[in-house]
Structure formats: C-alpha cells, structure tokens
Amino acid sequence: MLWLLRHADAAAAVEGQSDAERPLTEKGREQARIVGAALVALGVELDACLASPRIRALDTARIACAQLGVDVHVAPELGGGDFDAERVAAGFGEQVLLVAHNPDVAHALSDLMGARVRFRKGALAAVADRELHAFLRPADLRAIAAGR
C-alpha cells in the first residue's frame, strides 16, 4: 500500500525566511499527531516513511511516524514539483508513506489512479495496484484517532 500525506498546517512565511523553512503551526502539529494516531488505530504497519526536506513536511512526517516507531527518510524528489510516487517508494517495502506538498500529492494520486482529488492540509490517501483504498480528510482522521 502506498500512502500519500499532504503536510499539515504551516505558518506563513516571515521576512527573511525561505519557503522551505516554514514550520508547522500548533494546529499543524496536532494534525500530524492525529494522522499518526489514526494510522495506529487502523493497524497500519509502515515499512518506511519518506518526506520532503521542507520543514513543514519533514516535521509532519516525524510527528506522525513517531507513534508508529518508523524513522523518516528525506526524499529530495518530494521537495517540490511533480514526482512518480511508485518510483520514489520503490525498494522501501510494501507499506510506504510519502509526505509532500500540494499540488504535487494531488498530481501523484491522479497519476496513480486517473482521478482528481482535492488534498487539504493533513489529508491522507492509500493506493494499491492503482486503486484508491482510502481517502481521509483531517476530520475523518480525527474521528478514527478518537475511536469513533
């Protein structure tokens, strides 16, 4: 299963700060914790997590994957622009989480299954054999994490 996650809510850029340095907001940190809790509640056992080197995506991955006991690997190809999700995940196992940015994650999902999807910050999709198995918005993830 290939999991695609758009980074959680991030702060606006401040003067003198590059886009790559934008941190998560407290809301974003909570969204990332909820993603991790939802993955645990779903019984997902990741083989690997790969993230964009941009701080907001990398921190989203680290916070979410800490609950799963999975280390995060930086994948420069997830740092901005279209990417081939299957190629990026190749060699990392059967259950791989990719954490990146929009519109890149939406394009990757479209390339995998031919459908357009609106990825909100903190949204998660699962694809296997070019078939969508799950598309979970932040509210869905919150409910799963809370056991509802």
N, C-alpha and C positions, 0 to 999 in steps of 0.2 A: 504494500500500500504506500502510495506517495501522498504525503500530507503537505499542503501549501498554506502558509500562515502569513497574513499581512501584519507588519509590525503594529504594535499598539500605539495609542495616542502619544504624540510627541509635542514638545514645546516649540513655539515659533522661534525662528532664528533671531538672534540678537546681533547687534552691530559687532563686527569683528569675528564672528563665529561662522565657520563653514557649515553648509547644509549637512555634511557628514557627521558633524559634532552635536547635532540637536539631540538632547536627552529625552527620555520618556517623562511625561508628566506623572503626577501621583495617580491620576486616572489610568494612565497607560501602564504603570507598574501593577496596579490592581487588575487590569485587563489581562496582563501577562500571567499573573498568579492564577487567575480564573482559567485561562487556557490550560495551564499545567494541571490544575485540579480536575478539569473536565476530562483531559486525556487519561488521568489516573482513574477517574470514575468509569470511563469507557473501557478500561482494561487494556489500553494501548501500551505496547512494549516496543519502544523505538530502538532501532539498531543504531541510528545516527541522527544528528541534527546539524544542518549546515545553515549558516546565516550570512547575510550581507555584512560587510565590515563597517557599515554606518552604525553609529552608536545606538540609535533607536531600535534598529532591527536586532543587533547583537545583544542588547540588554533584554529585549523581548524574549529572544531565544534562551538566554541564560536563566532568566526568571522562570519561564515555563518549564524548561528541561531540568531544572534543579529538583523539582518534585518527582521527576522520572528517573533520576540518577544517571542522566545522559550528558556527556560532555558536548560542548558546542564547538564545531569546526568553522573557521572563517572561510567563506567561499567568495572570492573577489567577483566572480561572474554574477553574483546576486546583488552586487552593489549599485546597480542602476542600468536600465536597458533590458531589452528582451533577452530571455535565456531559455535554453532547452532543459526543462525540468528533469526529464529522464536521463539526459546525458550528465547533468550536474550530480544527480543522485546515484549514478552507476558506480558499482563497486562498494557501496556503503551498506548494503544489506537490503532486506525486504521491506522494512518499515522505516522510511526516511522522512524527516520533517525539514522542509525548506522555509526559511523565514526571510522575506524580502519586502519589496515596496510595490506600490501601485503606480502606474497601471501594469507593471511587469508581472505580478502574480496573476492578475486577470487575464493577461495575454497568454501566460503559460498554461493556465487552465483551459482557455479556449483552444490552444494548440493541441492539448491532450484529448479533448473531447468534442471540439467543434461548437461549443456553446458559449455565449457571452454571459458573464456573471459580474455583478457589482460587488466588489470586495470592500467592505467597510474596514476601518482600522480594527485589528484584533479578530477578524473573521478567519475561519479555518475551513479548508476543503480537503476531502480524501478521495483519491482517484486510484483505481486499479484496473489494469487492462483497458484503459481509455474509457472507463465507466465511472461516473460520479457515484460514490458510495455515501458521502455526507457533505453537506454544506451548512456550516454552523455559524450563525451571526453571534455577536457578543451576548445578546440576550439569551440565545439558545445555550451558549457555553455556561453562562451564569446559572441557568436553571439546572443543567447537568451537574455542575460543580456543587450545587446546593442539594442535590439528590431529588430534584423534582422531575 
